[in-house]
Amino acid sequence: CTPITPVHIGSGEMLAPEDYIVRGRKLIRFHAAGVLRALDPGERKKYEDLLDQSRLSPALELLRTKASDPRFHLYSIGIGEGSRHELEGILGRPERSGEVRALPRNPQTQEILLPGSAIKGAIRTALLSTMTGAPAAAAVRREVANQLRGGSRRVTQAARDLETGVFGYPSNRTEWDPGRVLKVGDGSLPPDCARVDQARIHYRHEQDGGSAGKMQMHVERLASRADGGPPPTFRIAITLDTDALRDPRARFSSQVRDLSWDRIRRSALDFFYTGRLTNEWSRFQSLHKTFSAPFLADVAGWIAQRLGEGAILLRVGRHSHFESLSVDELRQSQNRRREPIAE
């Protein structure tokens, strides 16, 4: 696997100012509990007194100063200019929370984990979209389209009926879900194959541009081809249990029984994500007055070359959720907003 553009996958963990320090162009995450244990009696009393007096900024400054000792450092990663400006002086800016959305990491080694479930979800979405377009799914398409005309209250049920109808299994018999025969392992990258950047929203219409830049969202994200230089690479294992698909005791639909990795790769992944890439390329091009992204041309050429060599394209992580919730407009998010494009 090679990250082509910045990827953030949420872990549910937020780094607060008591978890990191910014030094130059680096964000250093430290072991806060270890720092507290290392305080001598005088420092600990001072720290506790500051907390008792609700003087949180001086208490935090004491903790972060002690954390400069490298023995407390868990990992160090690059930081973009926007995040560095906001986070470096966070103690003097009480209106800023200073939170950073963290990537999933191994708590022992601090290696970055790319969950296999994220990749499996991306494959499943592409497969569902492709199978939805098949003649055998015509009745399901009509039924789901009718449900969506019933308003937002029908969205969840329509999404469920789309999956069970196209994949051919009752909602109460998940053992017949074809996703059960696809196994995807986790990927692992070294701790420093990431950086912190500020997420921004760009709008396609200039009159909406006033909202850009107001969001304070800082995320750890994978280093990528788009950053220039060689991107990190890692391996994952994908297994399709074709014996289970063909077992006469399993009640898979005829479309599902015929699955093979070659069919998934050629008819689903190539078709679905290459099409999404083409659409997004056109959308970003329309932002040329407010958004400059010269790296996109390089990335597009690089992707085309790799796909010609038999590679597959996947989109995973944050800001791909709305994409995953739409299958030819038949599976939608209730609160979907069509205009903003996330950078």
C-alpha positions as CSV (number, residue, x, y, z in Angstrom):
1,C,0.0,0.0,0.0
2,T,1.1,3.5,-0.8
3,P,-0.6,6.6,0.5
4,I,-1.2,8.9,-2.4
5,T,-2.9,11.8,-0.7
6,P,-3.1,12.7,3.0
7,V,-5.2,10.1,4.9
8,H,-6.6,10.5,8.4
9,I,-8.4,7.6,10.1
10,G,-9.9,8.4,13.4
11,S,-9.0,6.5,16.5
12,G,-11.4,8.2,18.9
13,E,-8.4,9.6,20.7
14,M,-7.7,13.3,21.1
15,L,-4.2,14.7,22.0
16,A,-4.6,17.6,24.4
17,P,-1.9,20.2,25.3
18,E,-0.9,18.0,28.2
19,D,0.1,15.3,25.7
20,Y,2.4,17.1,23.3
21,I,4.9,19.9,22.8
22,V,5.8,21.8,19.6
23,R,9.4,22.3,18.8
24,G,10.2,24.1,15.5
25,R,8.5,22.0,12.8
26,K,7.9,19.0,15.0
27,L,5.1,17.9,17.2
28,I,6.4,15.6,20.0
29,R,4.0,13.4,21.9
30,F,5.2,12.7,25.4
31,H,4.2,10.3,28.2
32,A,2.4,12.5,30.6
33,A,2.1,9.9,33.4
34,G,5.8,9.3,33.2
35,V,6.5,13.0,33.5
36,L,4.3,13.2,36.6
37,R,6.1,10.3,38.2
38,A,9.4,11.9,37.6
39,L,8.6,15.2,39.4
40,D,10.6,15.7,42.5
41,P,8.7,16.4,45.7
42,G,9.1,20.2,45.3
43,E,7.9,20.2,41.7
44,R,5.0,17.9,42.5
45,K,3.8,20.2,45.4
46,K,4.1,23.2,43.1
47,Y,2.1,21.4,40.4
48,E,-0.6,20.3,42.8
49,D,-0.8,23.8,44.3
50,L,-1.3,25.3,40.9
51,L,-4.1,22.8,40.2
52,D,-5.8,23.6,43.6
53,Q,-5.7,27.3,42.7
54,S,-7.2,26.5,39.3
55,R,-4.2,28.0,37.6
56,L,-4.2,25.5,34.8
57,S,-1.9,27.3,32.3
58,P,1.1,27.6,34.7
59,A,0.5,23.9,35.8
60,L,0.5,22.8,32.2
61,E,3.6,24.9,31.4
62,L,5.5,23.2,34.3
63,L,4.4,19.8,32.9
64,R,5.4,20.6,29.3
65,T,8.8,22.1,30.4
66,K,9.6,18.8,32.2
67,A,8.5,16.9,29.1
68,S,11.3,18.4,27.0
69,D,13.5,15.5,28.4
70,P,13.8,13.0,25.4
71,R,13.3,10.0,27.8
72,F,9.6,10.9,28.0
73,H,9.0,11.2,24.2
74,L,6.8,8.6,22.6
75,Y,7.2,9.8,19.0
76,S,8.0,12.9,16.9
77,I,6.3,13.9,13.7
78,G,6.2,16.9,11.3
79,I,3.7,19.7,11.7
80,G,2.2,21.9,9.0
81,E,2.5,25.7,9.2
82,G,-1.2,26.2,10.0
83,S,-1.2,23.8,12.9
84,R,2.2,25.0,14.1
85,H,0.9,28.6,14.3
86,E,-2.2,27.5,16.2
87,L,-0.7,25.0,18.6
88,E,2.8,26.3,19.4
89,G,1.5,29.1,21.6
90,I,-1.6,27.3,22.8
91,L,-1.1,28.2,26.5
92,G,-1.5,31.9,25.7
93,R,-4.7,31.4,23.7
94,P,-7.4,30.1,26.0
95,E,-10.0,30.4,23.2
96,R,-8.2,27.4,21.5
97,S,-8.6,23.9,22.8
98,G,-5.4,22.6,21.2
99,E,-6.8,19.2,20.5
100,V,-5.3,17.0,17.8
101,R,-7.2,14.0,16.4
102,A,-4.8,11.1,16.6
103,L,-4.3,8.2,14.2
104,P,-4.7,4.6,15.5
105,R,-1.3,3.5,17.0
106,N,0.1,0.5,18.7
107,P,0.3,1.6,22.4
108,Q,3.5,-0.3,23.0
109,T,5.5,0.5,19.8
110,Q,3.7,3.7,18.7
111,E,3.5,2.3,15.2
112,I,0.7,3.7,13.1
113,L,-2.1,1.2,12.4
114,L,-4.3,1.3,9.3
115,P,-7.2,-0.9,10.4
116,G,-8.2,-3.7,8.0
117,S,-11.8,-2.8,8.6
118,A,-11.3,0.6,6.9
119,I,-9.9,-1.1,3.8
120,K,-12.6,-3.8,3.9
121,G,-15.3,-1.1,4.1
122,A,-13.8,0.6,1.0
123,I,-13.8,-2.7,-0.9
124,R,-17.4,-3.5,0.2
125,T,-18.7,-0.1,-0.9
126,A,-17.2,-0.5,-4.4
127,L,-18.6,-4.0,-4.7
128,L,-22.0,-2.9,-3.6
129,S,-22.0,-0.1,-6.0
130,T,-21.0,-2.3,-8.9
131,M,-23.5,-5.0,-8.1
132,T,-26.3,-2.4,-7.7
133,G,-25.9,-1.5,-11.4
134,A,-26.4,-5.1,-12.6
135,P,-29.6,-6.2,-14.2
136,A,-30.3,-8.6,-11.4
137,A,-30.6,-5.7,-9.0
138,A,-33.2,-3.7,-11.0
139,A,-36.1,-4.5,-8.6
140,V,-34.0,-3.5,-5.6
141,R,-33.0,-0.2,-7.2
142,R,-36.7,0.7,-7.9
143,E,-37.7,-0.2,-4.3
144,V,-34.9,1.8,-2.7
145,A,-35.5,4.8,-4.9
146,N,-39.2,4.8,-3.9
147,Q,-38.2,4.7,-0.2
148,L,-35.9,7.7,-0.6
149,R,-38.7,9.7,-2.0
150,G,-40.4,9.2,1.3
151,G,-38.1,11.7,3.1
152,S,-35.3,11.5,5.6
153,R,-37.0,9.1,7.9
154,R,-36.7,6.4,5.3
155,V,-32.9,6.9,4.7
156,T,-31.7,4.3,7.2
157,Q,-34.1,1.6,6.1
158,A,-33.4,2.3,2.5
159,A,-29.6,1.8,3.1
160,R,-30.3,-1.4,4.9
161,D,-32.6,-2.7,2.2
162,L,-30.1,-1.8,-0.5
163,E,-27.4,-3.9,1.1
164,T,-29.5,-6.9,1.9
165,G,-31.3,-6.8,-1.4
166,V,-28.2,-6.5,-3.6
167,F,-26.1,-8.9,-1.6
168,G,-29.0,-11.3,-1.3
169,Y,-29.3,-12.0,2.4
170,P,-32.1,-11.3,5.1
171,S,-31.1,-8.7,7.6
172,N,-31.4,-11.2,10.4
173,R,-29.0,-13.7,8.7
174,T,-25.7,-11.8,8.7
175,E,-23.9,-15.1,8.3
176,W,-24.9,-15.0,4.6
177,D,-23.3,-11.5,4.2
178,P,-20.5,-11.9,1.6
179,G,-18.4,-9.6,3.7
180,R,-17.8,-12.5,6.0
181,V,-15.7,-14.3,3.5
182,L,-13.4,-11.3,2.9
183,K,-10.6,-11.0,5.4
184,V,-8.4,-7.9,5.5
185,G,-5.4,-7.6,7.9
186,D,-4.2,-4.4,9.5
187,G,-1.4,-2.3,8.0
188,S,1.5,-1.0,10.1
189,L,3.8,2.0,9.5
190,P,6.7,3.4,11.5
191,P,5.7,6.0,14.2
192,D,7.1,9.0,12.2
193,C,5.3,8.3,8.9
194,A,2.8,11.0,9.7
195,R,2.4,14.7,10.3
196,V,-0.1,17.1,11.9
197,D,-2.0,19.5,9.7
198,Q,-5.0,21.8,10.0
199,A,-8.1,20.6,8.1
200,R,-9.7,23.4,6.1
201,I,-12.9,23.6,4.1
202,H,-13.0,25.1,0.6
203,Y,-16.2,26.0,-1.1
204,R,-16.9,25.9,-4.8
205,H,-18.7,29.2,-4.8
206,E,-16.8,32.4,-4.0
207,Q,-19.6,33.8,-1.9
208,D,-19.3,30.9,0.5
209,G,-15.5,31.5,0.9
210,G,-16.0,33.5,4.1
211,S,-16.5,30.3,6.0
212,A,-13.2,28.8,5.0
213,G,-10.5,28.7,7.6
214,K,-12.8,29.1,10.6
215,M,-12.8,25.5,11.6
216,Q,-10.1,24.5,14.2
217,M,-9.5,20.9,13.4
218,H,-6.0,19.5,13.7
219,V,-5.3,15.9,12.7
220,E,-2.5,13.4,12.5
221,R,-2.4,12.1,8.9
222,L,-0.3,9.8,6.9
223,A,2.6,11.2,4.9
224,S,1.9,10.8,1.2
225,R,2.9,11.1,-2.4
226,A,1.3,14.5,-2.5
227,D,3.9,15.8,0.1
228,G,6.7,15.3,-2.4
229,G,9.5,12.8,-2.1
230,P,9.1,9.1,-1.7
231,P,5.9,8.1,0.2
232,P,5.8,5.4,2.9
233,T,4.8,2.0,1.9
234,F,3.4,-0.9,3.9
235,R,1.7,-4.3,3.4
236,I,-1.7,-5.7,4.1
237,A,-3.0,-9.2,3.6
238,I,-6.4,-9.6,1.8
239,T,-8.0,-13.1,1.6
240,L,-11.2,-14.1,-0.2
241,D,-12.5,-17.5,1.0
242,T,-13.8,-18.8,-2.3
243,D,-14.4,-22.3,-0.9
244,A,-16.9,-20.8,1.6
245,L,-18.6,-19.0,-1.2
246,R,-19.1,-22.2,-3.1
247,D,-20.1,-24.3,-0.2
248,P,-23.6,-25.7,-1.0
249,R,-24.7,-25.3,2.6
250,A,-24.1,-21.5,2.4
251,R,-27.1,-19.6,0.9
252,F,-25.2,-16.9,-1.0
253,S,-26.9,-15.3,-4.0
254,S,-25.7,-16.3,-7.5
255,Q,-24.0,-12.9,-7.9
256,V,-22.1,-13.5,-4.7
257,R,-21.1,-17.1,-5.5
258,D,-19.3,-16.0,-8.6
259,L,-17.0,-13.6,-6.7
260,S,-13.3,-13.8,-7.2
261,W,-10.5,-11.4,-6.3
262,D,-10.0,-10.7,-10.0
263,R,-13.6,-9.8,-10.5
264,I,-13.6,-7.6,-7.4
265,R,-10.5,-5.8,-8.5
266,R,-11.5,-5.3,-12.2
267,S,-15.2,-4.7,-12.0
268,A,-15.6,-3.1,-8.6
269,L,-12.4,-1.3,-7.4
270,D,-11.1,-0.1,-10.8
271,F,-14.6,1.1,-11.9
272,F,-15.7,2.7,-8.7
273,Y,-12.7,4.5,-7.4
274,T,-11.2,5.5,-10.7
275,G,-14.6,7.1,-11.5
276,R,-14.6,8.9,-8.1
277,L,-11.1,10.1,-8.8
278,T,-12.1,11.5,-12.1
279,N,-15.1,13.3,-10.6
280,E,-13.1,14.8,-7.8
281,W,-10.4,15.9,-10.2
282,S,-13.0,17.9,-12.1
283,R,-14.4,19.4,-8.9
284,F,-11.0,20.6,-7.6
285,Q,-10.2,22.0,-11.0
286,S,-13.2,24.3,-10.7
287,L,-11.7,25.8,-7.5
288,H,-8.7,27.3,-9.3
289,K,-9.6,30.8,-8.2
290,T,-9.6,30.0,-4.4
291,F,-7.6,26.8,-4.2
292,S,-4.2,26.0,-5.7
293,A,-3.2,22.4,-5.8
294,P,-0.4,21.9,-8.3
295,F,0.4,18.5,-6.8
296,L,-2.8,17.0,-8.2
297,A,-1.5,16.8,-11.7
298,D,1.6,14.9,-10.5
299,V,-0.6,12.6,-8.4
300,A,-3.0,11.9,-11.3
301,G,-0.1,10.9,-13.6
302,W,1.4,8.8,-10.9
303,I,-1.9,7.0,-10.3
304,A,-2.4,6.3,-14.0
305,Q,1.0,4.7,-14.2
306,R,0.5,2.5,-11.3
307,L,-3.0,1.4,-12.3
308,G,-1.5,0.5,-15.7
309,E,0.8,-1.9,-13.8
310,G,-2.2,-3.7,-12.2
311,A,-2.5,-1.7,-8.9
312,I,-5.9,-0.9,-7.4
313,L,-7.1,2.4,-6.1
314,L,-8.9,2.7,-2.7
315,R,-10.2,5.7,-0.8
316,V,-10.2,5.3,3.0
317,G,-10.4,7.5,6.1
318,R,-12.0,10.6,7.3
319,H,-13.8,12.7,4.7
320,S,-14.6,9.6,2.7
321,H,-17.6,8.7,4.8
322,F,-20.2,10.6,2.7
323,E,-18.7,8.9,-0.4
324,S,-19.1,5.5,1.3
325,L,-22.7,6.3,2.1
326,S,-23.7,7.0,-1.5
327,V,-24.1,4.3,-4.1
328,D,-25.4,5.8,-7.3
329,E,-27.6,8.1,-5.1
330,L,-29.3,5.1,-3.6
331,R,-27.6,5.2,-0.2
332,Q,-27.4,8.7,1.3
333,S,-26.5,10.4,4.5
334,Q,-29.4,12.1,6.1
335,N,-27.4,15.3,6.8
336,R,-25.3,15.2,3.6
337,R,-24.0,18.6,2.4
338,R,-23.1,18.7,-1.2
339,E,-21.2,22.0,-1.6
340,P,-18.1,21.9,0.8
341,I,-15.0,20.0,-0.3
342,A,-12.6,18.9,2.5
343,E,-8.9,19.5,2.0
